[in-house]
Amino acid sequence: MAFLVIIVYYIKYIFGIMGLVCIKSVVAKYDFKVIHRK
């Protein structure tokens, strides 16, 4: 049972990192477009 909890926690941690990276890349692209317009 504890093993399953560890696996679930690990998956959530990985998805959390992936989510942050995706958000940062989207924000970076948006900032790049805004800077280019000016």
mmCIF entry with sequence, helices, sheets and N, C-alpha, C, O atoms, coordinates in Angstrom:
data_MODEL
# 
_entry.id   MODEL 
# 
_entity.id                         1 
_entity.type                       polymer 
_entity.pdbx_number_of_molecules   1 
# 
_entity_poly.entity_id                      1 
_entity_poly.type                           'polypeptide(L)' 
_entity_poly.nstd_linkage                   no 
_entity_poly.nstd_monomer                   no 
_entity_poly.pdbx_seq_one_letter_code       MAFLVIIVYYIKYIFGIMGLVCIKSVVAKYDFKVIHRK 
_entity_poly.pdbx_seq_one_letter_code_can   MAFLVIIVYYIKYIFGIMGLVCIKSVVAKYDFKVIHRK 
_entity_poly.pdbx_strand_id                 A 
# 
loop_
_entity_poly_seq.entity_id 
_entity_poly_seq.num 
_entity_poly_seq.mon_id 
_entity_poly_seq.hetero 
1 1  MET n 
1 2  ALA n 
1 3  PHE n 
1 4  LEU n 
1 5  VAL n 
1 6  ILE n 
1 7  ILE n 
1 8  VAL n 
1 9  TYR n 
1 10 TYR n 
1 11 ILE n 
1 12 LYS n 
1 13 TYR n 
1 14 ILE n 
1 15 PHE n 
1 16 GLY n 
1 17 ILE n 
1 18 MET n 
1 19 GLY n 
1 20 LEU n 
1 21 VAL n 
1 22 CYS n 
1 23 ILE n 
1 24 LYS n 
1 25 SER n 
1 26 VAL n 
1 27 VAL n 
1 28 ALA n 
1 29 LYS n 
1 30 TYR n 
1 31 ASP n 
1 32 PHE n 
1 33 LYS n 
1 34 VAL n 
1 35 ILE n 
1 36 HIS n 
1 37 ARG n 
1 38 LYS n 
# 
_struct_asym.id          A 
_struct_asym.entity_id   1 
# 
_struct_conf.conf_type_id            HELX_P 
_struct_conf.id                      HELX_P1 
_struct_conf.pdbx_PDB_helix_id       AA1 
_struct_conf.beg_label_comp_id       ALA 
_struct_conf.beg_label_asym_id       A 
_struct_conf.beg_label_seq_id        2 
_struct_conf.pdbx_beg_PDB_ins_code   ? 
_struct_conf.end_label_comp_id       ARG 
_struct_conf.end_label_asym_id       A 
_struct_conf.end_label_seq_id        37 
_struct_conf.pdbx_end_PDB_ins_code   ? 
_struct_conf.beg_auth_comp_id        ALA 
_struct_conf.beg_auth_asym_id        A 
_struct_conf.beg_auth_seq_id         2 
_struct_conf.end_auth_comp_id        ARG 
_struct_conf.end_auth_asym_id        A 
_struct_conf.end_auth_seq_id         37 
_struct_conf.pdbx_PDB_helix_class    1 
_struct_conf.details                 ? 
_struct_conf.pdbx_PDB_helix_length   36 
# 
_struct_conf_type.id          HELX_P 
_struct_conf_type.criteria    ? 
_struct_conf_type.reference   ? 
# 
loop_
_atom_site.group_PDB 
_atom_site.id 
_atom_site.type_symbol 
_atom_site.label_atom_id 
_atom_site.label_alt_id 
_atom_site.label_comp_id 
_atom_site.label_asym_id 
_atom_site.label_entity_id 
_atom_site.label_seq_id 
_atom_site.pdbx_PDB_ins_code 
_atom_site.Cartn_x 
_atom_site.Cartn_y 
_atom_site.Cartn_z 
_atom_site.occupancy 
_atom_site.B_iso_or_equiv 
_atom_site.pdbx_formal_charge 
_atom_site.auth_seq_id 
_atom_site.auth_comp_id 
_atom_site.auth_asym_id 
_atom_site.auth_atom_id 
_atom_site.pdbx_PDB_model_num 
ATOM 1   N N  . MET A 1 1  ? 0.838 -1.205 0.000   1.00 0.00 ? 1  MET A N  1 
ATOM 2   C CA . MET A 1 1  ? 0.000 0.000  0.000   1.00 0.00 ? 1  MET A CA 1 
ATOM 3   C C  . MET A 1 1  ? 0.874 1.256  0.000   1.00 0.00 ? 1  MET A C  1 
ATOM 4   O O  . MET A 1 1  ? 0.638 2.188  -0.769  1.00 0.00 ? 1  MET A O  1 
ATOM 5   N N  . ALA A 1 2  ? 1.884 1.266  0.872   1.00 0.00 ? 2  ALA A N  1 
ATOM 6   C CA . ALA A 1 2  ? 2.776 2.427  0.936   1.00 0.00 ? 2  ALA A CA 1 
ATOM 7   C C  . ALA A 1 2  ? 3.505 2.616  -0.397  1.00 0.00 ? 2  ALA A C  1 
ATOM 8   O O  . ALA A 1 2  ? 3.788 3.741  -0.811  1.00 0.00 ? 2  ALA A O  1 
ATOM 9   N N  . PHE A 1 3  ? 3.803 1.496  -1.059  1.00 0.00 ? 3  PHE A N  1 
ATOM 10  C CA . PHE A 1 3  ? 4.502 1.556  -2.346  1.00 0.00 ? 3  PHE A CA 1 
ATOM 11  C C  . PHE A 1 3  ? 3.652 2.291  -3.374  1.00 0.00 ? 3  PHE A C  1 
ATOM 12  O O  . PHE A 1 3  ? 4.163 3.099  -4.149  1.00 0.00 ? 3  PHE A O  1 
ATOM 13  N N  . LEU A 1 4  ? 2.334 2.003  -3.378  1.00 0.00 ? 4  LEU A N  1 
ATOM 14  C CA . LEU A 1 4  ? 1.420 2.669  -4.321  1.00 0.00 ? 4  LEU A CA 1 
ATOM 15  C C  . LEU A 1 4  ? 1.374 4.167  -4.044  1.00 0.00 ? 4  LEU A C  1 
ATOM 16  O O  . LEU A 1 4  ? 1.377 4.975  -4.973  1.00 0.00 ? 4  LEU A O  1 
ATOM 17  N N  . VAL A 1 5  ? 1.333 4.534  -2.777  1.00 0.00 ? 5  VAL A N  1 
ATOM 18  C CA . VAL A 1 5  ? 1.298 5.956  -2.399  1.00 0.00 ? 5  VAL A CA 1 
ATOM 19  C C  . VAL A 1 5  ? 2.542 6.662  -2.921  1.00 0.00 ? 5  VAL A C  1 
ATOM 20  O O  . VAL A 1 5  ? 2.455 7.772  -3.446  1.00 0.00 ? 5  VAL A O  1 
ATOM 21  N N  . ILE A 1 6  ? 3.697 6.022  -2.777  1.00 0.00 ? 6  ILE A N  1 
ATOM 22  C CA . ILE A 1 6  ? 4.956 6.609  -3.256  1.00 0.00 ? 6  ILE A CA 1 
ATOM 23  C C  . ILE A 1 6  ? 4.909 6.796  -4.771  1.00 0.00 ? 6  ILE A C  1 
ATOM 24  O O  . ILE A 1 6  ? 5.336 7.832  -5.279  1.00 0.00 ? 6  ILE A O  1 
ATOM 25  N N  . ILE A 1 7  ? 4.393 5.799  -5.497  1.00 0.00 ? 7  ILE A N  1 
ATOM 26  C CA . ILE A 1 7  ? 4.316 5.893  -6.963  1.00 0.00 ? 7  ILE A CA 1 
ATOM 27  C C  . ILE A 1 7  ? 3.402 7.051  -7.370  1.00 0.00 ? 7  ILE A C  1 
ATOM 28  O O  . ILE A 1 7  ? 3.753 7.849  -8.239  1.00 0.00 ? 7  ILE A O  1 
ATOM 29  N N  . VAL A 1 8  ? 2.230 7.136  -6.736  1.00 0.00 ? 8  VAL A N  1 
ATOM 30  C CA . VAL A 1 8  ? 1.274 8.212  -7.060  1.00 0.00 ? 8  VAL A CA 1 
ATOM 31  C C  . VAL A 1 8  ? 1.910 9.573  -6.786  1.00 0.00 ? 8  VAL A C  1 
ATOM 32  O O  . VAL A 1 8  ? 1.796 10.488 -7.602  1.00 0.00 ? 8  VAL A O  1 
ATOM 33  N N  . TYR A 1 9  ? 2.582 9.711  -5.636  1.00 0.00 ? 9  TYR A N  1 
ATOM 34  C CA . TYR A 1 9  ? 3.232 10.970 -5.270  1.00 0.00 ? 9  TYR A CA 1 
ATOM 35  C C  . TYR A 1 9  ? 4.309 11.338 -6.290  1.00 0.00 ? 9  TYR A C  1 
ATOM 36  O O  . TYR A 1 9  ? 4.439 12.500 -6.677  1.00 0.00 ? 9  TYR A O  1 
ATOM 37  N N  . TYR A 1 10 ? 5.081 10.336 -6.721  1.00 0.00 ? 10 TYR A N  1 
ATOM 38  C CA . TYR A 1 10 ? 6.149 10.549 -7.699  1.00 0.00 ? 10 TYR A CA 1 
ATOM 39  C C  . TYR A 1 10 ? 5.575 11.020 -9.032  1.00 0.00 ? 10 TYR A C  1 
ATOM 40  O O  . TYR A 1 10 ? 6.113 11.932 -9.658  1.00 0.00 ? 10 TYR A O  1 
ATOM 41  N N  . ILE A 1 11 ? 4.462 10.384 -9.469  1.00 0.00 ? 11 ILE A N  1 
ATOM 42  C CA . ILE A 1 11 ? 3.817 10.770 -10.735 1.00 0.00 ? 11 ILE A CA 1 
ATOM 43  C C  . ILE A 1 11 ? 3.307 12.208 -10.641 1.00 0.00 ? 11 ILE A C  1 
ATOM 44  O O  . ILE A 1 11 ? 3.494 13.000 -11.565 1.00 0.00 ? 11 ILE A O  1 
ATOM 45  N N  . LYS A 1 12 ? 2.664 12.542 -9.523  1.00 0.00 ? 12 LYS A N  1 
ATOM 46  C CA . LYS A 1 12 ? 2.155 13.910 -9.342  1.00 0.00 ? 12 LYS A CA 1 
ATOM 47  C C  . LYS A 1 12 ? 3.308 14.911 -9.391  1.00 0.00 ? 12 LYS A C  1 
ATOM 48  O O  . LYS A 1 12 ? 3.181 15.977 -9.992  1.00 0.00 ? 12 LYS A O  1 
ATOM 49  N N  . TYR A 1 13 ? 4.435 14.571 -8.758  1.00 0.00 ? 13 TYR A N  1 
ATOM 50  C CA . TYR A 1 13 ? 5.609 15.443 -8.731  1.00 0.00 ? 13 TYR A CA 1 
ATOM 51  C C  . TYR A 1 13 ? 6.132 15.688 -10.144 1.00 0.00 ? 13 TYR A C  1 
ATOM 52  O O  . TYR A 1 13 ? 6.441 16.822 -10.508 1.00 0.00 ? 13 TYR A O  1 
ATOM 53  N N  . ILE A 1 14 ? 6.231 14.607 -10.949 1.00 0.00 ? 14 ILE A N  1 
ATOM 54  C CA . ILE A 1 14 ? 6.721 14.724 -12.330 1.00 0.00 ? 14 ILE A CA 1 
ATOM 55  C C  . ILE A 1 14 ? 5.763 15.583 -13.159 1.00 0.00 ? 14 ILE A C  1 
ATOM 56  O O  . ILE A 1 14 ? 6.196 16.466 -13.899 1.00 0.00 ? 14 ILE A O  1 
ATOM 57  N N  . PHE A 1 15 ? 4.441 15.314 -13.027 1.00 0.00 ? 15 PHE A N  1 
ATOM 58  C CA . PHE A 1 15 ? 3.463 16.095 -13.787 1.00 0.00 ? 15 PHE A CA 1 
ATOM 59  C C  . PHE A 1 15 ? 3.492 17.558 -13.358 1.00 0.00 ? 15 PHE A C  1 
ATOM 60  O O  . PHE A 1 15 ? 3.299 18.449 -14.185 1.00 0.00 ? 15 PHE A O  1 
ATOM 61  N N  . GLY A 1 16 ? 3.730 17.814 -12.076 1.00 0.00 ? 16 GLY A N  1 
ATOM 62  C CA . GLY A 1 16 ? 3.812 19.186 -11.578 1.00 0.00 ? 16 GLY A CA 1 
ATOM 63  C C  . GLY A 1 16 ? 4.979 19.924 -12.229 1.00 0.00 ? 16 GLY A C  1 
ATOM 64  O O  . GLY A 1 16 ? 4.833 21.076 -12.636 1.00 0.00 ? 16 GLY A O  1 
ATOM 65  N N  . ILE A 1 17 ? 6.131 19.270 -12.329 1.00 0.00 ? 17 ILE A N  1 
ATOM 66  C CA . ILE A 1 17 ? 7.309 19.869 -12.972 1.00 0.00 ? 17 ILE A CA 1 
ATOM 67  C C  . ILE A 1 17 ? 7.019 20.118 -14.452 1.00 0.00 ? 17 ILE A C  1 
ATOM 68  O O  . ILE A 1 17 ? 7.335 21.186 -14.977 1.00 0.00 ? 17 ILE A O  1 
ATOM 69  N N  . MET A 1 18 ? 6.415 19.130 -15.127 1.00 0.00 ? 18 MET A N  1 
ATOM 70  C CA . MET A 1 18 ? 6.090 19.279 -16.549 1.00 0.00 ? 18 MET A CA 1 
ATOM 71  C C  . MET A 1 18 ? 5.132 20.448 -16.745 1.00 0.00 ? 18 MET A C  1 
ATOM 72  O O  . MET A 1 18 ? 5.277 21.221 -17.692 1.00 0.00 ? 18 MET A O  1 
ATOM 73  N N  . GLY A 1 19 ? 4.154 20.579 -15.851 1.00 0.00 ? 19 GLY A N  1 
ATOM 74  C CA . GLY A 1 19 ? 3.188 21.673 -15.936 1.00 0.00 ? 19 GLY A CA 1 
ATOM 75  C C  . GLY A 1 19 ? 3.876 23.025 -15.798 1.00 0.00 ? 19 GLY A C  1 
ATOM 76  O O  . GLY A 1 19 ? 3.582 23.954 -16.551 1.00 0.00 ? 19 GLY A O  1 
ATOM 77  N N  . LEU A 1 20 ? 4.790 23.137 -14.838 1.00 0.00 ? 20 LEU A N  1 
ATOM 78  C CA . LEU A 1 20 ? 5.518 24.391 -14.645 1.00 0.00 ? 20 LEU A CA 1 
ATOM 79  C C  . LEU A 1 20 ? 6.348 24.733 -15.873 1.00 0.00 ? 20 LEU A C  1 
ATOM 80  O O  . LEU A 1 20 ? 6.388 25.889 -16.293 1.00 0.00 ? 20 LEU A O  1 
ATOM 81  N N  . VAL A 1 21 ? 7.007 23.738 -16.450 1.00 0.00 ? 21 VAL A N  1 
ATOM 82  C CA . VAL A 1 21 ? 7.833 23.964 -17.645 1.00 0.00 ? 21 VAL A CA 1 
ATOM 83  C C  . VAL A 1 21 ? 6.956 24.438 -18.799 1.00 0.00 ? 21 VAL A C  1 
ATOM 84  O O  . VAL A 1 21 ? 7.329 25.358 -19.528 1.00 0.00 ? 21 VAL A O  1 
ATOM 85  N N  . CYS A 1 22 ? 5.787 23.808 -18.967 1.00 0.00 ? 22 CYS A N  1 
ATOM 86  C CA . CYS A 1 22 ? 4.869 24.197 -20.048 1.00 0.00 ? 22 CYS A CA 1 
ATOM 87  C C  . CYS A 1 22 ? 4.402 25.628 -19.850 1.00 0.00 ? 22 CYS A C  1 
ATOM 88  O O  . CYS A 1 22 ? 4.383 26.408 -20.802 1.00 0.00 ? 22 CYS A O  1 
ATOM 89  N N  . ILE A 1 23 ? 4.024 25.985 -18.622 1.00 0.00 ? 23 ILE A N  1 
ATOM 90  C CA . ILE A 1 23 ? 3.555 27.344 -18.332 1.00 0.00 ? 23 ILE A CA 1 
ATOM 91  C C  . ILE A 1 23 ? 4.675 28.348 -18.603 1.00 0.00 ? 23 ILE A C  1 
ATOM 92  O O  . ILE A 1 23 ? 4.430 29.396 -19.201 1.00 0.00 ? 23 ILE A O  1 
ATOM 93  N N  . LYS A 1 24 ? 5.890 28.043 -18.174 1.00 0.00 ? 24 LYS A N  1 
ATOM 94  C CA . LYS A 1 24 ? 7.021 28.951 -18.394 1.00 0.00 ? 24 LYS A CA 1 
ATOM 95  C C  . LYS A 1 24 ? 7.289 29.144 -19.882 1.00 0.00 ? 24 LYS A C  1 
ATOM 96  O O  . LYS A 1 24 ? 7.560 30.263 -20.316 1.00 0.00 ? 24 LYS A O  1 
ATOM 97  N N  . SER A 1 25 ? 7.217 28.068 -20.672 1.00 0.00 ? 25 SER A N  1 
ATOM 98  C CA . SER A 1 25 ? 7.474 28.167 -22.110 1.00 0.00 ? 25 SER A CA 1 
ATOM 99  C C  . SER A 1 25 ? 6.392 29.004 -22.776 1.00 0.00 ? 25 SER A C  1 
ATOM 100 O O  . SER A 1 25 ? 6.694 29.806 -23.661 1.00 0.00 ? 25 SER A O  1 
ATOM 101 N N  . VAL A 1 26 ? 5.132 28.833 -22.367 1.00 0.00 ? 26 VAL A N  1 
ATOM 102 C CA . VAL A 1 26 ? 4.026 29.618 -22.941 1.00 0.00 ? 26 VAL A CA 1 
ATOM 103 C C  . VAL A 1 26 ? 4.217 31.091 -22.593 1.00 0.00 ? 26 VAL A C  1 
ATOM 104 O O  . VAL A 1 26 ? 4.061 31.958 -23.453 1.00 0.00 ? 26 VAL A O  1 
ATOM 105 N N  . VAL A 1 27 ? 4.553 31.375 -21.337 1.00 0.00 ? 27 VAL A N  1 
ATOM 106 C CA . VAL A 1 27 ? 4.770 32.765 -20.905 1.00 0.00 ? 27 VAL A CA 1 
ATOM 107 C C  . VAL A 1 27 ? 5.943 33.373 -21.672 1.00 0.00 ? 27 VAL A C  1 
ATOM 108 O O  . VAL A 1 27 ? 5.881 34.530 -22.090 1.00 0.00 ? 27 VAL A O  1 
ATOM 109 N N  . ALA A 1 28 ? 7.006 32.599 -21.857 1.00 0.00 ? 28 ALA A N  1 
ATOM 110 C CA . ALA A 1 28 ? 8.181 33.089 -22.587 1.00 0.00 ? 28 ALA A CA 1 
ATOM 111 C C  . ALA A 1 28 ? 7.803 33.432 -24.023 1.00 0.00 ? 28 ALA A C  1 
ATOM 112 O O  . ALA A 1 28 ? 8.220 34.469 -24.538 1.00 0.00 ? 28 ALA A O  1 
ATOM 113 N N  . LYS A 1 29 ? 7.013 32.571 -24.680 1.00 0.00 ? 29 LYS A N  1 
ATOM 114 C CA . LYS A 1 29 ? 6.577 32.840 -26.054 1.00 0.00 ? 29 LYS A CA 1 
ATOM 115 C C  . LYS A 1 29 ? 5.727 34.101 -26.097 1.00 0.00 ? 29 LYS A C  1 
ATOM 116 O O  . LYS A 1 29 ? 5.886 34.924 -26.998 1.00 0.00 ? 29 LYS A O  1 
ATOM 117 N N  . TYR A 1 30 ? 4.816 34.263 -25.122 1.00 0.00 ? 30 TYR A N  1 
ATOM 118 C CA . TYR A 1 30 ? 3.942 35.435 -25.083 1.00 0.00 ? 30 TYR A CA 1 
ATOM 119 C C  . TYR A 1 30 ? 4.777 36.703 -24.878 1.00 0.00 ? 30 TYR A C  1 
ATOM 120 O O  . TYR A 1 30 ? 4.568 37.700 -25.569 1.00 0.00 ? 30 TYR A O  1 
ATOM 121 N N  . ASP A 1 31 ? 5.716 36.668 -23.936 1.00 0.00 ? 31 ASP A N  1 
ATOM 122 C CA . ASP A 1 31 ? 6.598 37.812 -23.689 1.00 0.00 ? 31 ASP A CA 1 
ATOM 123 C C  . ASP A 1 31 ? 7.390 38.150 -24.948 1.00 0.00 ? 31 ASP A C  1 
ATOM 124 O O  . ASP A 1 31 ? 7.576 39.325 -25.265 1.00 0.00 ? 31 ASP A O  1 
ATOM 125 N N  . PHE A 1 32 ? 7.856 37.133 -25.664 1.00 0.00 ? 32 PHE A N  1 
ATOM 126 C CA . PHE A 1 32 ? 8.630 37.343 -26.892 1.00 0.00 ? 32 PHE A CA 1 
ATOM 127 C C  . PHE A 1 32 ? 7.783 38.083 -27.922 1.00 0.00 ? 32 PHE A C  1 
ATOM 128 O O  . PHE A 1 32 ? 8.272 39.004 -28.577 1.00 0.00 ? 32 PHE A O  1 
ATOM 129 N N  . LYS A 1 33 ? 6.508 37.686 -28.072 1.00 0.00 ? 33 LYS A N  1 
ATOM 130 C CA . LYS A 1 33 ? 5.606 38.344 -29.025 1.00 0.00 ? 33 LYS A CA 1 
ATOM 131 C C  . LYS A 1 33 ? 5.363 39.794 -28.621 1.00 0.00 ? 33 LYS A C  1 
ATOM 132 O O  . LYS A 1 33 ? 5.393 40.692 -29.462 1.00 0.00 ? 33 LYS A O  1 
ATOM 133 N N  . VAL A 1 34 ? 5.122 40.019 -27.330 1.00 0.00 ? 34 VAL A N  1 
ATOM 134 C CA . VAL A 1 34 ? 4.863 41.378 -26.833 1.00 0.00 ? 34 VAL A CA 1 
ATOM 135 C C  . VAL A 1 34 ? 6.076 42.267 -27.092 1.00 0.00 ? 34 VAL A C  1 
ATOM 136 O O  . VAL A 1 34 ? 5.929 43.406 -27.536 1.00 0.00 ? 34 VAL A O  1 
ATOM 137 N N  . ILE A 1 35 ? 7.265 41.754 -26.817 1.00 0.00 ? 35 ILE A N  1 
ATOM 138 C CA . ILE A 1 35 ? 8.497 42.527 -27.029 1.00 0.00 ? 35 ILE A CA 1 
ATOM 139 C C  . ILE A 1 35 ? 8.667 42.823 -28.517 1.00 0.00 ? 35 ILE A C  1 
ATOM 140 O O  . ILE A 1 35 ? 9.079 43.922 -28.888 1.00 0.00 ? 35 ILE A O  1 
ATOM 141 N N  . HIS A 1 36 ? 8.351 41.844 -29.372 1.00 0.00 ? 36 HIS A N  1 
ATOM 142 C CA . HIS A 1 36 ? 8.496 42.036 -30.816 1.00 0.00 ? 36 HIS A CA 1 
ATOM 143 C C  . HIS A 1 36 ? 7.550 43.111 -31.342 1.00 0.00 ? 36 HIS A C  1 
ATOM 144 O O  . HIS A 1 36 ? 7.906 43.846 -32.264 1.00 0.00 ? 36 HIS A O  1 
ATOM 145 N N  . ARG A 1 37 ? 6.353 43.214 -30.772 1.00 0.00 ? 37 ARG A N  1 
ATOM 146 C CA . ARG A 1 37 ? 5.383 44.221 -31.224 1.00 0.00 ? 37 ARG A CA 1 
ATOM 147 C C  . ARG A 1 37 ? 5.901 45.624 -30.954 1.00 0.00 ? 37 ARG A C  1 
ATOM 148 O O  . ARG A 1 37 ? 5.714 46.530 -31.766 1.00 0.00 ? 37 ARG A O  1 
ATOM 149 N N  . LYS A 1 38 ? 6.555 45.801 -29.808 1.00 0.00 ? 38 LYS A N  1 
ATOM 150 C CA . LYS A 1 38 ? 7.083 47.125 -29.442 1.00 0.00 ? 38 LYS A CA 1 
ATOM 151 C C  . LYS A 1 38 ? 8.285 47.439 -30.328 1.00 0.00 ? 38 LYS A C  1 
ATOM 152 O O  . LYS A 1 38 ? 8.889 48.504 -30.194 1.00 0.00 ? 38 LYS A O  1 
# 
